[in-house]
Amino acid sequence: MSQRFSLHFSHLPLVQRVLYTCTLCVLGLGYTFAMIYIFASHHGRDGNQMLTVQDIVIAYSGSKTGTKLESALKGPMSGMLPADENLKIISWVREGASEKAYESEVKAIFDNRCITCHNNRNPHLPSLEDYAGVMHTAEEDRGVDMFTLVRVSHIHLFGLTFIFFIVAGIFIHAYLRHEWLKITIIVIPFISIIFDVASWYITKIFEPFAWVVIGSGTLMGICFGLQFFISLYQMWFYKLPDDVQMRFYCSVVEE
């Protein structure tokens, strides 16, 4: 019996190809913004403005030499206030974070720069409205807490699974001469999702697993890009080889 083929993009009606194109474009834009957010929320924690393995370690396992507040000011919050004010807060923390110095030196900075977002009305961000709230962030940085990890994990697992299911559902209409290669490109992201989430927890107790966080994210990005660009190219510009066209028609006749 001849090899069975999924319908290639060239055999799909125009309306279906338009639907697939719109879906891929929106998902591609969303994926791009997700990568920007990951960079913005993790880079700079180790003092280097590039995203490094140490940034990932600090994000999940914590910094053994600083506080949560310092990690935030060096990393994702570094651009939210002038450098001199940033340094003043870090110096205050390192000098003991006394309440008297808080009132006289740094409270005005928090009031002017921080409490618009970091207030008691936003349960997802630490409150910096008063000394007690600030002191919660001036504790030893132990990385993301378990409750937050669990909350983000189920969102991550559900969200990425739906995204790659949709993208793969479109990609199956692409033609690759080796079917094993298409299957590999489809399967790797789902395996990477599991490794990615699991490595968050393992990194808290075994820091070298931060490499798995980076590796799994990289594999997901590569496979997303391959499925995205191959699908769009074959949807509108690619012509199946004549021998493949013939085998496709033979398989349809046999059915």
Backbone torsions as a table, in degrees:
resi	resn	phi	psi	omega
1	MET	NA	142.6	179.4
2	SER	-68.5	153.9	176.7
3	GLN	-62.7	137.6	179.6
4	ARG	-86.2	143.4	-177.5
5	PHE	-121.1	145.2	165.5
6	SER	-74.1	152.2	176.5
7	LEU	-57.9	126.4	177.5
8	HIS	-75.6	158.6	179.4
9	PHE	-53.1	-35.9	-176.9
10	SER	-67.3	-15.0	179.4
11	HIS	-101.8	2.1	179.7
12	LEU	-89.7	150.3	177.1
13	PRO	-65.8	155.3	-177.2
14	LEU	-56.0	-42.6	-176.2
15	VAL	-62.2	-35.2	179.8
16	GLN	-71.3	-38.6	177.4
17	ARG	-66.8	-37.0	176.6
18	VAL	-64.1	-43.6	177.7
19	LEU	-59.4	-47.2	179.7
20	TYR	-61.9	-41.1	-179.2
21	THR	-63.6	-46.1	178.9
22	CYS	-61.3	-41.9	179.8
23	THR	-63.0	-46.3	-179.8
24	LEU	-63.7	-40.1	-178.8
25	CYS	-64.2	-42.9	179.7
26	VAL	-68.2	-43.6	178.5
27	LEU	-64.6	-38.3	178.0
28	GLY	-63.3	-41.2	177.2
29	LEU	-64.4	-42.9	178.6
30	GLY	-63.2	-40.5	179.4
31	TYR	-64.9	-39.1	178.2
32	THR	-61.3	-46.1	179.0
33	PHE	-65.9	-33.3	177.1
34	ALA	-63.4	-40.9	178.0
35	MET	-65.5	-38.9	177.8
36	ILE	-63.8	-41.8	179.9
37	TYR	-64.2	-42.1	179.2
38	ILE	-60.7	-44.4	178.6
39	PHE	-62.7	-47.8	-176.2
40	ALA	-64.7	-32.7	-175.5
41	SER	-88.0	-12.6	-177.0
42	HIS	-117.3	-28.5	-172.0
43	HIS	-71.0	155.1	173.1
44	GLY	85.0	-3.6	-177.4
45	ARG	-65.5	-27.8	-179.9
46	ASP	-95.6	8.2	-179.5
47	GLY	94.0	-12.3	177.0
48	ASN	-96.8	129.4	-174.6
49	GLN	-73.6	-11.2	173.2
50	MET	-84.0	158.5	177.1
51	LEU	-79.9	120.7	-176.6
52	THR	-123.2	169.6	176.0
53	VAL	-61.1	-38.0	179.9
54	GLN	-63.1	-33.1	175.5
55	ASP	-60.6	-42.4	179.7
56	ILE	-66.1	-42.0	178.3
57	VAL	-59.0	-47.5	-179.1
58	ILE	-64.3	-39.0	-178.7
59	ALA	-61.2	-40.9	-174.1
60	TYR	-101.4	-34.5	-177.1
61	SER	-100.7	-21.7	-179.7
62	GLY	98.1	169.5	177.8
63	SER	-103.9	127.2	-177.6
64	LYS	-78.8	-8.2	-175.8
65	THR	-118.4	4.0	-176.6
66	GLY	-146.7	-171.2	-178.7
67	THR	-112.9	169.9	176.6
68	LYS	-58.7	-40.1	-178.1
69	LEU	-63.7	-43.4	178.6
70	GLU	-64.0	-43.1	179.9
71	SER	-60.6	-40.0	179.5
72	ALA	-68.2	-41.8	-178.2
73	LEU	-69.3	-29.3	176.9
74	LYS	-82.3	-25.4	-175.4
75	GLY	-106.7	-109.1	-171.2
76	PRO	-64.0	-25.1	-178.5
77	MET	-97.2	4.6	-173.8
78	SER	-62.1	-28.6	-178.2
79	GLY	-93.5	4.7	-175.1
80	MET	-89.6	-8.3	178.0
81	LEU	-151.4	156.9	-178.2
82	PRO	-58.9	154.6	-175.8
83	ALA	-60.3	-37.5	-178.1
84	ASP	-68.4	-35.5	178.2
85	GLU	-72.5	-38.3	176.4
86	ASN	-57.9	-49.3	-178.9
87	LEU	-64.4	-36.1	179.9
88	LYS	-63.4	-40.9	178.8
89	ILE	-67.0	-44.5	179.7
90	ILE	-61.8	-40.5	178.3
91	SER	-64.5	-40.2	178.3
92	TRP	-60.7	-43.2	179.6
93	VAL	-63.4	-46.7	-176.0
94	ARG	-69.3	-22.0	178.8
95	GLU	-89.6	6.7	174.7
96	GLY	117.7	-10.9	176.2
97	ALA	54.0	48.8	-179.5
98	SER	-72.6	151.0	-179.2
99	GLU	-66.8	-36.0	179.9
100	LYS	-62.7	-46.1	178.8
101	ALA	-68.0	-31.6	177.1
102	TYR	-60.8	-48.9	-177.9
103	GLU	-64.3	-38.3	-173.3
104	SER	-90.3	-23.1	-170.8
105	GLU	-117.6	-40.2	-169.5
106	VAL	-121.2	-13.4	-178.0
107	LYS	-58.3	-41.0	-179.5
108	ALA	-62.3	-33.8	178.4
109	ILE	-66.3	-46.6	178.2
110	PHE	-60.8	-42.9	-178.7
111	ASP	-63.8	-38.6	-176.1
112	ASN	-83.0	-32.4	-170.2
113	ARG	-109.5	-23.2	-164.9
114	CYS	-116.4	-39.8	-166.0
115	ILE	-74.6	-6.4	173.6
116	THR	-58.6	-38.5	178.4
117	CYS	-103.5	-41.7	-175.6
118	HIS	-90.9	79.2	-179.7
119	ASN	-134.5	176.0	-176.3
120	ASN	-70.7	-7.6	-179.5
121	ARG	-89.1	-9.9	-179.7
122	ASN	-112.9	101.7	-175.1
123	PRO	-70.3	-14.3	-176.0
124	HIS	-91.3	-6.5	178.8
125	LEU	-124.9	145.0	177.9
126	PRO	-63.9	140.1	179.4
127	SER	-81.5	132.4	177.6
128	LEU	-118.6	27.8	-176.6
129	GLU	-77.5	-22.6	-179.0
130	ASP	-144.8	175.5	-175.9
131	TYR	-61.1	-41.5	-178.8
132	ALA	-62.4	-41.7	179.2
133	GLY	-65.9	-41.8	178.8
134	VAL	-62.9	-38.6	-177.3
135	MET	-65.8	-26.0	175.4
136	HIS	-63.8	-32.5	179.7
137	THR	-87.2	-12.1	179.5
138	ALA	-91.7	11.4	175.5
139	GLU	-80.4	169.5	177.7
140	GLU	-55.8	134.4	-178.9
141	ASP	-78.9	111.2	178.4
142	ARG	-110.5	16.2	178.1
143	GLY	81.9	-169.3	-178.7
144	VAL	-65.0	133.6	179.3
145	ASP	-74.6	161.2	-173.7
146	MET	-63.8	-37.3	179.6
147	PHE	-61.1	-43.8	179.0
148	THR	-65.5	-40.3	178.4
149	LEU	-60.5	-44.1	179.5
150	VAL	-63.9	-43.5	179.8
151	ARG	-61.7	-45.4	-179.1
152	VAL	-71.1	-31.9	-177.5
153	SER	-61.0	-48.3	-176.0
154	HIS	-69.9	-32.5	175.1
155	ILE	-65.4	-43.9	-179.6
156	HIS	-62.5	-47.0	-177.9
157	LEU	-64.0	-48.0	179.8
158	PHE	-66.5	-48.9	-174.2
159	GLY	-62.9	-50.6	-178.0
160	LEU	-68.2	-33.3	177.1
161	THR	-62.7	-45.0	177.9
162	PHE	-62.9	-42.1	-179.0
163	ILE	-61.1	-50.2	-176.8
164	PHE	-73.1	-26.1	173.7
165	PHE	-65.5	-43.6	180.0
166	ILE	-65.9	-47.3	-178.4
167	VAL	-64.3	-42.0	178.6
168	ALA	-67.4	-34.1	177.1
169	GLY	-62.6	-27.2	174.8
170	ILE	-83.7	-41.7	-175.4
171	PHE	-64.1	-26.9	-178.4
172	ILE	-61.7	-17.3	177.8
173	HIS	-83.1	-4.9	177.5
174	ALA	-78.9	156.3	177.5
175	TYR	-106.6	122.5	169.0
176	LEU	-124.9	134.6	-174.3
177	ARG	-59.9	-34.4	179.3
178	HIS	-104.0	114.0	-177.2
179	GLU	-64.5	-32.8	-180.0
180	TRP	-61.1	-31.7	179.5
181	LEU	-68.7	-42.0	177.5
182	LYS	-62.8	-43.4	179.6
183	ILE	-62.1	-41.2	179.5
184	THR	-61.2	-45.5	-179.4
185	ILE	-63.6	-31.7	179.3
186	ILE	-77.6	-40.1	-172.6
187	VAL	-78.2	-38.7	-173.8
188	ILE	-53.0	-44.2	-179.9
189	PRO	-59.6	-37.2	-178.8
190	PHE	-68.7	-39.0	175.2
191	ILE	-66.0	-40.9	-178.5
192	SER	-64.1	-35.9	178.5
193	ILE	-59.1	-45.3	-179.3
194	ILE	-64.8	-45.9	179.2
195	PHE	-64.0	-37.8	-178.8
196	ASP	-61.0	-52.3	-177.9
197	VAL	-65.6	-43.9	-179.8
198	ALA	-61.6	-36.9	-176.8
199	SER	-69.8	-21.9	175.5
200	TRP	-59.1	-46.6	-177.2
201	TYR	-71.5	-41.6	-177.7
202	ILE	-67.3	-35.3	179.9
203	THR	-60.8	-28.0	179.7
204	LYS	-64.1	-28.2	-178.2
205	ILE	-113.8	-15.6	179.6
206	PHE	-141.5	93.6	-168.2
207	GLU	-58.0	-34.0	179.7
208	PRO	-58.1	-17.0	178.6
209	PHE	-68.7	-6.7	173.8
210	ALA	-59.5	-29.0	176.5
211	TRP	-63.6	-31.9	178.5
212	VAL	-69.7	-36.6	176.0
213	VAL	-58.6	-47.8	-179.3
214	ILE	-68.0	-43.5	-178.1
215	GLY	-63.9	-44.4	-179.2
216	SER	-67.1	-39.0	177.0
217	GLY	-64.7	-38.6	178.6
218	THR	-64.7	-43.7	179.4
219	LEU	-62.7	-41.3	177.3
220	MET	-61.3	-43.8	180.0
221	GLY	-63.5	-42.3	179.5
222	ILE	-63.1	-46.5	-178.1
223	CYS	-67.5	-37.7	176.5
224	PHE	-61.6	-45.5	-179.8
225	GLY	-62.3	-42.9	178.7
226	LEU	-61.6	-47.9	-179.2
227	GLN	-65.0	-39.0	-179.0
228	PHE	-63.4	-54.8	-172.9
229	PHE	-75.3	-38.0	177.2
230	ILE	-63.4	-43.0	-179.5
231	SER	-62.7	-48.5	-179.0
232	LEU	-64.2	-41.3	-179.3
233	TYR	-64.2	-48.5	-177.6
234	GLN	-72.1	-22.7	-180.0
235	MET	-68.8	-33.6	-171.3
236	TRP	-123.5	-20.6	-172.3
237	PHE	-124.2	-17.5	-170.7
238	TYR	-91.5	141.9	175.5
239	LYS	-117.2	127.2	-179.7
240	LEU	-61.4	141.8	173.8
241	PRO	-58.4	151.3	-175.5
242	ASP	-60.4	-40.0	-178.8
243	ASP	-65.4	-34.2	178.5
244	VAL	-71.7	-40.0	176.1
245	GLN	-57.3	-43.6	-179.1
246	MET	-65.2	-44.4	179.5
247	ARG	-64.8	-35.0	177.8
248	PHE	-63.1	-47.0	-179.3
249	TYR	-65.7	-35.0	177.9
250	CYS	-65.0	-41.5	179.8
251	SER	-65.8	-35.8	178.8
252	VAL	-67.1	-41.4	-179.5
253	VAL	-64.3	-41.4	-179.3
254	GLU	-63.7	-33.0	179.5
255	GLU	-72.8	NA	NA
